Amino acid sequence: MENLNGQNAPLVVLAFLQADCWDSEYRRELISLSSHLNLTKDINSNGSWKESSEDEGLECDGHLQSSIRDSLQDLQPLVELRWPRDHAEAAAVRRIAEDLREVAAQLEHNVVARATQNLSSNIQASPFEQWKHLLSREVERVMRQGVGLEHLPQERVAVALTLTLVKGVCENAPRLLRGLFNTALQCIR
């Protein structure tokens, strides 16, 4: 896939996994992973805070009121990915991730729920060393069944399916994110 074989593959995968992230534990795992990989900018801590004349929303200990803090957690994205400096390359990475999300949305309606459950059960019952094989086998099984997207490049469908399955498993079991992220990178490169 265009620009997916190089150093941008982790960025594409993170951009895919970060989209529509509503679960707070999953979101924390994504933030931790992206920070660990040094693919994000810290936009939550280092920015300047605009002070209110009345200190509205601040409690006496200096923390935000819980209602304000809770509503701020829902803002997306929580981290800003470090896009390549070349604007054309950054746009290409964004476009690839968006294209993959569109294909994944079509896949979800057809087969993803059952495949995600199969993969989740198999991964949780197997050692990490077998995850790549299990993920590849589940993607191949679904692709053989046919996903109704024959009009699209099949390599793109396979990558979108791989990332969709990873995201589905991780949304239900966020603790598996790091391992599945690395497994997905091995499968799509």
N, C-alpha and C positions, 0 to 999 in steps of 0.2 A: 504494500500500500504506500502511496505517495507520502514521503516524510515520516513514515512510521518506523522504519528500520533503524534510524539513527538515534541521536540523543534526545529527540523530541518524543519518543514513545512513552516515557513516564509522564510527560506533560499531557499528552493526549489521554492516557488512561486516567490520570487524576481529574482532568477537566470533565471526562465522561462520568466518573464516579461522584464528583462533587455536585453535578446538576440535580436539582430537585431533592436535595438532602434535607430531610425533615427530622430524622431521629437524632436526638442530642448525643447519645453514646457513639453512634456511627459517625457523626460530625466530628466529635472529639478525636476519634481514631484517624479520620481523614486529615485533620489538622496536625496531629502528631506525626503521621506518616509524611506529609508534605514538608513539615519542618525538618524531619530527620533527613529527607532527601535534598534539603536545601532548595526546594522548588517554589518557595513562597516568600512573600514579603510580610513582615509583621505589621499589619495595618491596624491592629487592635491596641497595641501598647505604646507605640512610639509616636503616634500622631499627637498634635496639640489638641487640648481639650478647651473648647470655648466656654469660658466661665459665664455663669448667669449672675446678674446683679443681685438676685435674691437667693442664690444657691438652691434653686428649686430642684427637688428630686434628690438632694443629698441628705443623708442621715447624719446625725451628730458624729458618727465615727468616720465620716468621709466617704462611705460607700453609697452607691446608688440605691434608691428604694427598690425593693424586690419587684414591684410591678414594672418599673422602668427597666431594670436589669433583665427580667424575663422577656419583655418585648424586644429588647436589643438583641437577645440570643437568636431571634427568628430572622434577623437580617441576613441576606445572602449576598455575596459569599462571605464567609467568615475569614477566609484567607484569600489573598490575591496571588495568583500563580505568577512566577517569574517567566514571562514570555520572552522569546528571543528578541534581541535588540533590533534585528532587521524586521521592519513592520510587515513586509510581504511574507516572511517566514512565520511570524506570529499569526498573521491572518490565515495562513494556510493551516497551521495547527488548530486554530479555532474552528475553521471550516471543516476539517476532518472530524474533530470531536462532535461538532453539530450534526454532520452527516451521519455519523455513527449513532448518535442519539435518535435521529429520525428513523433509521433502519430498526433500531432497538425498540422504538415505540410500536412499530408494525409487528415485530416479533412477539412482543409481550402479549398481544391479543391472540396469537396463534398457539404458542407452545411453551412459553417460558415458565409459567407457574409450575407445571409438572416437572420440567427439566431442572428447575432450580431446587425443587424438593428432592429430586433424585440426587443431584450433586451434593446438596447440603448433607443428606444422610450418609452418602458414601465418604465424603471428606471427614466428617466428624468421627467416623468409625475407622479411619485409616491414618497411618503415619504421614507426616508432611512429605516425605520422599515420593509418595505415590500421588500427590495432588495433581501434578502436571498431567500424568497419565489419565487420571479420573476426569479432569476438566476436558482434555482433548477428546477422550472417549465420549463424553456426554455431548460435546459440540458435534462430533462426527455422527452420533446417533440421531440427533435432531436434524442435521443437514440431510442425512439419508432419508428420513421420513418426508422431507420436503417442508418448507416453511411458507410456500406460496409467494416467494419473492424472487422467482427465477428471472425477472426482468432486471434485477440489480446484479452488479458484479459479485460473484459468489465469495470471493476473498473478503470483500467488505462485509457481506452478510455474516460470514464466519467470525470476523473480528468483533462485529457488533453483538453477535450472539455470545461470544466468549465474555465480553465486558458486561453484558446484561446478566449473565449467570453469576459472574463474580459479584456484581452489585447486589443482586437479589439475595445471595447467600450472606453477604456482609451486612446487609440491612437487618437481617434476622439474627446474625451472630457477628457483631462488629469486631470481636476479638480475633477473628480470622482474617481481618483486612490485610495486615502486613504480609502474611504468608500467601494469600491469594493474589495480592497485587504483584508480588514477585513471580508467582506462577503464571499469571496472565501475561506478564512481560515476556517470559520464556516462550509462551505459546504463540504470541502474535509477532514476534521478531522473525 
